[in-house]
């Protein structure tokens, strides 16, 4: 059997399982490293560390699933209370939030190209097209 994990290794595994980056987890666990990215890569090559990350990740998933159920139940109760009080807008809003929490709705985002031409370049092109059309019209 391999050697026992250190407290810092256990902390590192916990922080990674919670969703922090490896470098951030290295620093938070108290490792003295001039290159936290490299230290994090070294740590995740240790099977005991990987096993603990996976174990803790599963535990967190289970805890969050229970929290989601409680959250949905609370929203349902608020929806019902609002409906019973004749506050239909609030009831609809609570039901909408239940749907979002359950991932029934998908939010879409448009990605804008950062390499778009500047307005002056676009204006220059338009003027070029207009002058080309004027010359073509004289023929």
Secondary structure, 3 states (H helix, E strand, C coil): CCCCCCHHHHHHHHHHHCCCCHHHHHHHHCCCCCCHHHHHHHHCCCHHHHHHHHHHHHHHHHHHHHHHHHHHHHHHHHHHHHHHCCCHHHHHHHHHHHHHHCCCCCCCCCCCCCCCCCHHHHHHHHHHHHHHHHHHHHC
